[in-house]
């Protein structure tokens, strides 16, 4: 069964019931040289000596998780994608990453053509390291570039320079990487439209296969949150952020990139298959400190603190800290609004096949107001956000939440 939309990029070519039997793997690496001023992720600076004990604990968890995830027949669970996130996974050695990948292949049935992504800071990469990572099996890089403006990088607390972004791309190409994502942020304090245009122009000059563009969100507990409330920084207003987003979308689409998810653009064939796992609400297993999973009608997460994580696994205990059951109504709601985040939208026949209920019956009249407001559009078997709806998506998503 091939699922594709008229004029849109194909996302997957397997029956939904087969995809529901797989599990993408997320591996959380929490180490950073410094903690960025906007970051509220589960990351830690100053604990680099814990890298080897942490890797050993992660290997233990991979083996245990692989055993628990085995199919009823006893065969290893199939995995289509592996994603090293963080933190700064490129702070691990090539030898450590190789051991982790070997453990995944031992405990899971990893597809021969699996997408294996590693997040990296441009300031932590060498050509020798990248060549080693490519040999180890990493076939996709995701680099947190954030801006090509040196002053804005300093404001964010980033440790790399604009020149190191270009250098890292050159090193990665020389090492044989043919699928590279660059992350950038907009709506930053002091960022003008001129800054944004220059960043996007320089990014396009590097010809990445994928771009992720995120609006700054001020998270509680970060220096940015404190500074915003003190009045020492002022993030961009909503109108400027909307202008930046629309400018980027027009520029990138003119350059051949498709906006296949609200914050993500790719050249044909280079969508992030791992992130599409989340947006299609398919199973994934997260391993590492603070990692989250959605598997077996359950959402669960690990203890966040790396030392506690290491100690639990050394003691032969599971590091799971929180768990909740995901009932059918919640799964239907999440599948609907996550699908609507993508450019293709929600494939209505697949929704019905997955849940044995037509989407129209599930939604009832909850979407009537947003449809009348022009936020949704129908296209054959697809329901998707309109162009206006992509800027007001939360108005749609809130109406799909369980009662």
N, C-alpha and C positions, 0 to 999 in steps of 0.2 A: 504494500500500500504506500503510495507516494502522496504526501501532503504538501501542496503548494498553493499559492494564491496568485490570481492574475496580476501580472506586473510586479510581483514581490518575490523575494528570494526564498527558495525552498529551505525549510528548517530541519526536517528529518524525514526519513524514508522507511521507517519501520512501523509495524502495527503498535498501537498504544499499549496493548496488553503485554507485548514483548518488552517495551521500554520500561513498563512498571516493574518488570522483573530484574532490572539492572540497578546499579547504585554508583553514582559518580562519587569520587573520593576527594575530600578537601583536607589538606594538611596544614595546620596552623603553626607558623614559626614566629614566635613573639619578640624576637630580638631586634633592637634598633641601636644605632650609635647614639642618637638623640631623639627626643620625642617632639614631634612637630606641634606648633602652637594651636592647631585646629583639631588635633587628633583625639578621638575618644575610643579608638580601637583597643583591643586587648594586647598592648605592646609595652615593652619595658626597655629602658636604657640602663646601662651599667651592670648588666648581668651576663655579659658575654662568656665568662668562665663556666656558665651552666650549659653551654651548647652541647657538649658531648654527653653529660648525664641526661639532658633533655632528649637528644636523639635516641639514646638507649631506651628511654621510657616510651617514646613514640613508636619504636620498633615493637615493643611489647604490646602496646595498644593495637597496632595494626594487626598483629597475629591474633589477638583475642577477638577483635572486631570481625576479622575474616571468618573465624570459626562460628561466631554467632550469626553471621549473615549468610551462611551456606544455604543453598537451596534444599528443599525437602529430600531431594535425592542424595544429598551429601556433597554434591559438586560445588566448587567455589562460585560465589556470586560474580556475575559478569560486571565489568566496569568499562565505561566508554571514555571517561575523562578523569584526569588527575590534576589537581590545582594546588600548588604551594603558595599560600597566602600569608599575610603577616600584618605588622612587622616587616622585616626585611629578610626574606628567605635567602637572598644572595649572600648573607653573612655566614651561611653554612659553607663548609668546604665541599668541593666536588665529590670527595670520597664519602662524606656524610650523606649527601643527596643521593649518590649511587646506592648506598646501603638502604636508604628509605625506599627508593624505587624497586630495588630487588625484593624488599619485604612485601611491597604491594603486589608484585607479580607472583610471589609465593602464596599469598593469602587470598588473592582475588584472581579471577580470569580476566586479565586486562586485554582489551582488544589490541590486535597487532597494529592497527592504525589509530590508536587512542590519542586524543589531544592531551598533551602533558605540558602544563603552563607553570612558569615560575615568575612570581613578582620580584622586581629588582629595583634598587635605587641606582640611578645612573652614576652616582659618585662612588659606588662600591664595586664596580665591574672592571675587570682587566680582560685583555684579549685572550690570555692563556686560560683564565677561568671560564670564559664563555665557550671556548673550544672544548674544554672539559665537560661543561654542562651539556653541550650538544651531543658529544660522544656518549654521555650517560643516558641520554634518551629524552631530555627536555627538547621539545620541538616548537614551543611557543613562549615568547617573552612578553611580560607586561611591565612596562617601565613607568614609574611614578614621576613624570616630568614636571607637571603642575603649571609651569610658566616658563617662557623664554625671557622674562624680565628679571634681571639680577636683584633689583630692589624688592620686587614682589616675592621672590624666592626667600630672601632674607626675612621679610615680614612673616612668611609662613613658617619659618624655622627650618627650612630645608638646608641640607649640607652640601648640595651639589650646585654647580654653576651652569648657566646656559650652554657654555662650550662643552661641558661634560655630557650633556644630553646628546649632542651631535657626535661626540667621540664614542659614546656607548653604542649608538646606532651603527657607526662604522665598524666597531669591533664585532658587534653581533652579526652584521652582514658577512664579515670576513670569516666568522666562525661557522657560517652556513645556515643561519636562521632566516627563514623565509616567511615567518608569521610573527609580526611584532605589533604590540599595542602600546600606545602612548596615552597616559592619563593627563588631563589638564583640568584646571579649575577656573570658574568665572564667578563674578560677584564678589571679588576680593576687596578688602579695604584699600582704597587708593587706586584701584584698577579702573582704567578708562577704556572706552571702546577702541581707542588707538592701541593701547597695550594688547587688547584681545585680538585685534586684526593682525598685529605683528606676530603674536604667538602662533596663531593659526597659519599664517603664511610660512613661517619658519618650520612649523610642523609638516606642512604639505611638501616643503622642499626635501624632507627626509623620506618621503614616500612610505610611511608606515602602512601596514595592511589594515590596521584597526585603530580607532580613536575612541576614547571614553572621555566625555566632557561632563563635569559635575558642578552644579551650583554650590557655593559654600553654604554649609549649614552650621550655625553657631551652636555647639553642643555644650550642655552644662558640665562643669568640671574641667574645662579646657582653659588655657590662658586667654584665648580669644573671647570666651564667655565673660571672664573677669574684666578684660580690657574694654569690651563692648559696654558693659554696665558702668564702668568707670568713665566712659566717654572718650577714652584715648584712641580707640579705633572705631570706624563707622563702615560697616559692610555696605555694598551697593544696594540701592533700592530695587523693588520688585520690577519696576518698569525697565530699568537698565538691564537687569538679569534677563528679562524676556527678550529685549532687543539683542542681547549677546547670543542667546540661544537661537533665535530666528536667523541671525546673521550667519552663525556657524552652520546651521542646517542648510541654508541656501548655498553657502560656499562649498561645503563638503559634497553635497549632492551634485553640484556642478563639476566637481573634480572626480566624480565616479564612485563616491561612497554612498552606501544606502544606510539611512537611519533606521536600523532594524529593531531597535529598542529605544525608549525615550532618551537615554543618555549615551547610546552607543551607535557608532557608525563603522561600517566595514566595506572593504572591497569585496566583490562577489566571491563567495566561497571561504571567506575568512571571518565569519561570525564566531564569537566565542561559544563553542559547543558546551563548555562547562556552565557558563552563565545561562545558556538556554535551558539547561536542566532546571535551574531555579524558576525561570519564567514560565516553563511548561509544568511546573509543580511536580516534577519527577523525583524519585528517591535519591537522596545523597547521604553519605556518611562522613561526618567531620571528626577528625582526630587531632589531638593536640590540646594545649591549654585553652579553655574557653570556646572550643570548636562546637558548632551546632550541627545537628542531624535532623533529617526528616525521613523516617524509614519505618515500615511496618505499622502505619497508622499512628505513629507517635512522633512528637518533636521533642528532642532532648539535647542537653548541652553539658559540657565538661566544666570542672572547676577552672577558674580563670587564672589563678596565681601559679606561675610555672613551678615553683619549688613544691607547692602542695601537690600539683599534678605528678611530679617526679616521685615524691614520697609515696603516694597512693599506689602507683604502678610497681614501685620497688616492693611494696608490701603485698603484692598480688591482688590488689583491689581495683575495681572499676573506678575511673575518675569522674563518672557521671554525677552532676550536681542538681540538675533540674530536668523535669520531664512532664509532658502533658499529652493526653490523648487527643487525636484529631479525628472528630467524628465526620460522618459523611457530609453533613450540611456545611461544616467548616471547610472540608476539602473541596467541595463544589464552589464555594464562595472564593477561596484562594485561587483555584484553578482559573476561574473566570477573570478576576481582576489582574492576576499576573499575566494571563494571556493577552489582555487588553493593553498591557504596557508595550507589547511588541508591535512593530509596524504591520506585520501580517494580521495581527489580531487573534481573536478566538475562533478556532475551527469548530463550527457547531456540530457537525456529524461526529467528530472525535470526542467532544464533550458528552454527547449522548451515548456513544459506545462505552466510554469510560464509566459513566455513572448510571447507565440504563434509565436515563430520564432526559427528555428534550430540554434545552436551555430555556426555551420560552416558558415551559412549565415551572422550572426552577426560579426564574427571574420574576414571573408574574407581571405586575404593573410597576415594579420598583424603578424601572429605567425610563418610564414614560416621560417624566419632566426633562431629563437630560437628552432624550431623543428629540423632543419637541424644541429644545434649545439648540439643536444642531451639533451636539457633542459626540454623537455616534453616527456611523454609516454602515450600511449593509452592502456586501459585495458577494453575490452568489452564496456560498456556504459559510461566509465569514462575517464576523461582527468586529468592527475596529473603531478606535477613536478617530474622529475627524481631525483636520488640521487644528481647528480651534480647540477641540477636545484634548489634544496633546498638551496644551498649556493649562487645561483645567481638569486634568485626569482625576484628581482627588474627588471632584464632585461626582464622578461616575463610580469610583471605587467604593466610596462610603456607602452607596446605595446597594452594593453587593455583599456587604458584611452580614453575617448571620444575625437574625433578630435577637 
